Structure formats: C-alpha cells, structure tokens
Amino acid sequence: MGQPPARISGQPPESTGSPSIIAAVLTAVAAAVLASLLTAFLLKAAGVGQEVTAHDRTMLERSQDLRRWVRDSERRRLGRLAEISGDNNARSTLRSGGHQGGIKIASELFREEWRNEASGVLRDFWGVVDSEGRLHELVRRRAGSYPGLILPPDVRDLLEKWRGPIPVPGMDPVALDDPAGVGPEPELARFEREGSVKFPRRHLLSGSY
C-alpha cells in the first residue's frame, strides 16, 4: 500500500473540516441567538401590553373617582350653603355682607378641596405617562389608544357653579378668589375647561413627548 505524499515544508495544513459544515454551524448558532433575542423581546412586549392595559384601566378608575368625589361634594356644598343662609335668615341678615361673605368663604373652601383632589389625580396621571417608554408607544400606536383623564359634562357643569359668582338676593354678585383658577392653577383650569387630559404621543427615537 502506498504512503500518502509528504507535506512540503512551509505548506499550510489541510483544513480539518468542510466549509459547508462550518457555515452550517455558524448559521445554527446565529439562529439560536436571534431566536433567544426575539423570545426575550416578545416576552417584554407582552408585558408592556399588559402594562398599557393596566394604565388605561387606572386612568378610567381615577376619572370615575373624580366624578364621584365632585357629586358627593356637591351635596355637602349645598348643605353648607343652606346652613349659612338658614343662620342668616334666623338673624334677619339674609341681605347682608355677612351672609354673602359666609357663602363666599364656604365656596372658596370647596374650590380649594377640588384643587387638592384634582391636582393629586393629575400628578398620578403624569407619573404614569413618565413611566412609559418606546415599547409602550408602539403598543399604543398599534391599538390607536391614547386615553387619559375625563371630566364628563355633568361634573364640569357642577364645577362651573362652584366658581361663582356668589348669588345672594338683593346683593351685587361677588366673584370668588378661586384657588383653582387660571392664575394659580393653569393646568387644572385647562382640564376643567376642556374636560380631558390625554396620553401624549411619544417620539420613538428620542423617547420624549
């Protein structure tokens, strides 16, 4: 049996594997890495979708809470104003600055309570907005979902009554020093006027809105 020819000195060693086999191995490794990355992305995206749904549900609940708070406070407000008028009627001072001033102070206190309640809800809303990122924006764009806080018309009508002016028979109307007005609370005043504040669209590249 003949011997294989000796390798000439300086000649590179022969390849120990077929190029097609090496390429197949590299392809399999790359596919496994891509599959792992894709799986991780899909799992994260699924979690983000659940977060978006939870955020939307939270904002709906907070809107309902605000509506309930205003309607409950309206009953308290009417009771307090009736109490003030009843006291002045008993003293025969219905047409007096004291009667009007008492109603003005009580009305301003209710506006202050509204400011505190609604400002807390608005802070919660912007906290949720700031917690979202690019993947949340992709989910929202696909669903076309940009909800937020809502003030229904009946609540806005009640809040307009709260803003005054103070109606006392026989007296000139007096405007409130509104702690929730445009001057001290421009964002809250805009929320009252427009009846909603919605999730802003986020730029996908910068992540800002």
C-alpha positions in Angstrom: 0.0 0.0 0.0 1.4 3.4 -1.0 2.1 6.1 1.6 0.4 9.5 1.3 2.7 12.2 -0.1 4.7 14.0 2.5 3.7 17.6 3.2 6.1 20.1 1.8 7.7 22.3 4.4 6.0 25.7 4.6 2.8 24.4 3.1 -0.3 25.4 5.2 -2.0 22.5 7.0 -5.0 21.0 5.3 -8.5 22.1 6.6 -9.9 19.7 9.1 -13.5 20.5 8.3 -15.6 21.1 5.3 -16.5 24.8 4.7 -20.2 23.9 4.4 -20.2 22.2 7.8 -18.6 25.3 9.4 -21.1 27.6 7.7 -24.0 25.4 8.9 -22.7 25.5 12.5 -22.3 29.3 12.4 -25.8 29.6 10.9 -27.3 27.4 13.6 -25.6 29.5 16.4 -26.7 32.8 14.9 -30.3 31.4 14.6 -30.3 30.3 18.2 -29.1 33.7 19.3 -31.7 35.5 17.2 -34.4 33.2 18.5 -33.4 33.9 22.1 -33.4 37.7 21.5 -36.7 37.5 19.7 -38.2 35.5 22.5 -37.0 38.0 25.1 -38.4 40.9 23.0 -41.8 39.2 22.6 -42.0 38.4 26.3 -41.1 42.0 27.2 -43.6 43.3 24.6 -46.3 41.2 26.0 -45.6 42.6 29.5 -45.6 46.1 28.1 -49.0 45.5 26.5 -50.3 44.3 29.9 -48.9 47.5 31.5 -50.6 49.7 28.9 -53.9 48.0 29.6 -53.4 48.4 33.3 -52.5 52.1 32.9 -55.7 52.7 30.8 -57.8 51.0 33.4 -56.2 53.0 36.2 -57.0 56.3 34.4 -60.6 55.2 33.9 -60.9 54.4 37.5 -59.4 57.7 38.6 -61.8 59.6 36.3 -64.7 57.7 37.9 -63.3 58.6 41.4 -63.2 62.3 40.4 -66.7 62.3 39.2 -67.9 60.5 42.4 -65.9 63.0 44.5 -67.4 66.0 42.8 -71.0 64.7 43.1 -70.6 63.8 46.8 -69.0 67.2 47.5 -71.9 69.0 45.7 -74.3 67.5 48.3 -72.0 68.7 51.1 -71.7 72.1 49.4 -75.4 72.7 49.1 -75.9 71.6 52.7 -73.3 74.0 53.9 -74.7 76.9 51.9 -78.2 76.2 53.1 -76.9 76.1 56.7 -75.3 79.5 56.2 -78.4 81.0 54.7 -80.6 79.5 57.4 -78.4 81.0 60.1 -78.7 84.4 58.5 -82.4 84.1 58.0 -82.8 83.4 61.7 -80.9 86.6 62.4 -82.8 88.6 59.6 -79.5 89.2 57.8 -80.1 87.5 54.5 -79.4 90.7 52.6 -76.1 91.5 54.2 -72.5 91.4 53.5 -72.1 88.9 56.3 -74.4 86.4 54.5 -72.6 87.0 51.2 -69.2 86.8 52.8 -70.0 83.5 54.6 -71.2 81.9 51.3 -68.0 83.2 49.6 -65.7 81.7 52.1 -67.5 78.4 52.0 -67.4 78.3 48.2 -63.7 79.1 48.1 -63.1 76.2 50.6 -64.8 73.8 48.3 -62.8 75.1 45.3 -59.7 74.5 47.4 -60.7 71.0 48.2 -61.3 70.4 44.5 -57.9 71.8 43.7 -56.2 69.4 46.1 -58.1 66.4 45.0 -57.8 67.0 41.2 -54.1 68.0 41.5 -53.3 64.7 43.1 -55.0 62.9 40.3 -53.2 64.9 37.7 -49.9 64.1 39.4 -50.8 60.4 39.3 -51.6 60.7 35.6 -48.3 62.3 34.6 -46.5 59.8 36.8 -48.0 57.0 34.7 -47.1 58.9 31.5 -43.5 59.2 32.6 -43.3 55.5 33.5 -43.9 54.5 29.8 -41.3 54.2 27.1 -40.8 53.4 23.4 -42.4 50.0 23.6 -45.5 51.4 25.3 -45.7 53.9 22.5 -45.5 51.2 19.9 -48.3 49.3 21.6 -50.4 52.5 21.8 -49.8 53.3 18.1 -50.8 49.8 17.1 -54.0 50.0 19.2 -54.7 53.7 18.5 -55.1 54.0 22.2 -54.4 57.4 23.8 -56.9 57.8 26.6 -56.4 59.7 29.9 -58.5 61.5 32.5 -62.0 62.6 31.7 -64.4 65.1 33.3 -67.9 64.4 32.0 -70.3 67.3 31.2 -72.3 66.9 34.4 -69.2 67.3 36.5 -68.0 70.3 34.5 -71.4 71.9 35.0 -71.2 71.5 38.7 -67.6 72.9 38.8 -68.8 75.9 36.9 -71.4 76.6 39.6 -68.7 76.3 42.2 -66.7 79.0 40.5 -69.4 81.6 41.3 -70.3 84.4 41.4 -72.0 84.4 44.8 -75.8 84.7 44.3 -77.4 86.5 47.3 -80.8 88.1 46.7 -80.7 91.9 46.8 -76.8 92.0 46.7 -74.5 92.6 43.8 -72.7 89.4 42.7 -69.2 88.9 44.2 -66.6 86.9 42.3 -64.6 84.2 44.1 -60.9 84.3 44.8 -60.6 81.0 43.1 -57.7 78.9 44.3 -58.2 76.5 41.4 -58.4 79.3 38.7 -56.3 80.0 35.7 -53.8 82.2 37.6 -52.8 79.9 40.4 -53.5 76.6 38.6 -53.4 76.9 34.8 -53.1 73.1 34.1 -56.1 72.3 36.3 -58.1 75.2 34.8 -57.5 73.8 31.3 -58.5 70.4 32.5 -61.8 71.8 33.8 -62.4 73.8 30.6 -61.5 71.1 28.1 -62.8 68.2 30.1 -59.9 65.8 29.5 -56.2 65.3 29.5 -54.8 62.5 27.3 -51.7 60.5 26.9 -49.3 62.4 24.7 -47.7 60.8 21.6 -44.1 59.9 22.3 -41.3 60.2 19.8 -39.9 56.8 19.1 -36.3 58.0 18.5 -35.9 60.3 21.4 -38.4 58.7 23.7 -39.7 62.2 24.7 -43.2 63.6 24.1 
